[in-house]
Every structure is written in structure tokens, then in C-alpha cells.
Amino acid sequence: MPNPTTPGLVSSSPQTRYRLAPNPGPMSLEGTNSYLIAAPAADHLTERPAVVVDPGPLDDDHLAALAGTGPVELVLITHRHSDHTAASDRFHHLTGAPVRALDPAHCHGGPPLVDGEEIFAAGVRIRVLATPGHTSDSVCFVLPDDGDAGSILTGDTILGRGTTIIDYPDGRLGPYLASLERLGGLGPAAVLPGHGPMLPDLAAISRAYLLHRRERLDQVRAALTAIGAEASVQQVTDLVYADVDRSVRRAAEASVAAQLDYLRTAG
């Protein structure tokens, strides 16, 4: 339910709430989900310290709403893309909270994140999980005590609807497949994605993502057989993504480039 004291704030799990940023689009779906992590309060009116994940785009109303929920102890970044990071520096100055990311370029007043690190903030235990693939600096944040099976904030590694792109050449398919395998081993945690609705079972969606990637690889192999081993990204995209909307054509080409690189280097 929305928190009546903070417009647009929605409960997503016992330890999390989110606010949808006003940046809808073909790649961002309804917009970026900016999360607040905090220990549950006795009632929804109580101010409580929070960790903010992905403050999102530069939008003053959105940032004011996130900052207005109570003290912000820490800001965490899932990956480098601007729909997640554009407001990081301003939000750091607005709240005084350090901003931490895997990439030092996106840190403000705090050290880079470390894979496997456990963070204790806002009364909550948060584990950092490096999940490269969508981008080289993608991370997920595991909340092991959030509900019966825990939860995980997946950024763009797993979306709430559809599948994500491999933002080649920064993102790579080999690491992405390994990241999905790693996530699938975490069990049925709730999935809190950077875009789109919540999902109930991390292991199940990880398996579905892996199946989708393997099917796409088979389609790319078939395209190379039909066109020739030296086919271009554009030629393969025309065949494999023939029905893709032009608004996401660049994303399709990036994913095809990642698949071609994977096949030509890993076999």
C-alpha cells in the first residue's frame, strides 16, 4: 500500500518500499524503481533510517520524496546506467549519505562495493553480489532476512517483465550466463527488479532467463548457418529479431553483438 505521508511510496516486501521514477520508456518500462531498505517499523507513520538503492534520474520531486521519508544512511547503486545513477551526486548532497557502487566513478563520499561484502545499515543486513553481464559493474543486493525466503534487488540483471539486454561491449554474455547460474543457486527469494513488477521466485526466473538465452544462441547459430559465419550484427539482427520494434533496435543489436562475441570466442 502507498505510504500516505510520502506520495508514490509503495511497500514491496517487509524490509523494502519503492518509488517509481518519472522516466518511462521502451528500455525503462514504467520507469526506474528507486528502493528504500529499512527495518520494519511498528506503524507506517514512524520515520526510520533507510538505505536508498538507485535514486534514478534527475527529478527534484522524485528526490525530495525519497529524502522526505526519514534519514538516509546510505545510497547503493546497482549499475552505471544513467536511469539509475544520474541523480546520485545531487542526492548525496541533499541527504549527506555516502553513495557506493562497484565502479568508483559512481561513488560519492563512500568506498566502492566489494563482491560478497555484508553491509549493516538502517537495521538491515545487505549482502553485495557481483552479477556482471548486463554491464560489467552490475551488482545485486541480497536481503537474507526479508520475509521467509529473503529478497534480492536485481537492478537490470533481472527485470520484472521481459528480458534485459547485454550492453555490449561493456556487458558480456559469458559473465551474464554465469551470473544467472549464481543467482539461480540462491533459491526462491523474492525478486525486486530495477524496472517492472516484483517477482516471487528468483530460482525460477533465473532458469527462465537461462533458457531464453540458450534459445537465442540457437537462433543466432542458425542465422550464421543461413547467412554465413562472417555475418554482420545488422544481418543477424534482421533475421533473429525480425519483429522487434524500432524503439529497441539498438538494444537488440547490442545483444546480438554480445551473442556473436560469445559464439566466436567461447564456441
SULURJO-V846884 format. One line per field, one symbol per residue. ss: DSSP state (A for helix, B for strand, O for the rest). psi: psi as a letter, one per 40 degrees, with the letter a starting at -180 (. if undefined). A space follows every 50 residues. Layout:
ss->???
psi->???
This chain:
ss->OBOOOOOOBBBBBOOBBBBBOOOOBOOOBOOOBBBBBOOOOOOOOOOOOB BBBOOOOOOAAAAAAAAOOOOBBBBBOOOOOAAAAOOAAAAAAAAOOBBB OOOAAAOBOOOOOOOOOBBBBOOBBBBBBBOOOOOOOOBBBBBOOOOOOO BBBBBOOOOOOOOOOOOOOOOOAAAAAAAAAAAAOOOOOBBBBOOOOOBO OAAAAAAAAAAAAAAAAAAAAAAAAAAOOOOOAAAAAAAAOOOOOAAAAA AAAAAAAAAAAAAAAAO
psi->iiheehhehhheideiiihhigfiiddebeihhhihhiihidieehhiii hhhgeaighddddddddeeahhdihihdieidedededdddddddehihh idhddeiheiiiihheihhhifeihhhhhhgicdidehiihhgdegadei ihhebedhiehaiiihgiediiddddddddddddeeafiihgieiaiiie hddddddddddddddddddddddddddidfiiddddddddfdeiiddedd dddddddddddddede.
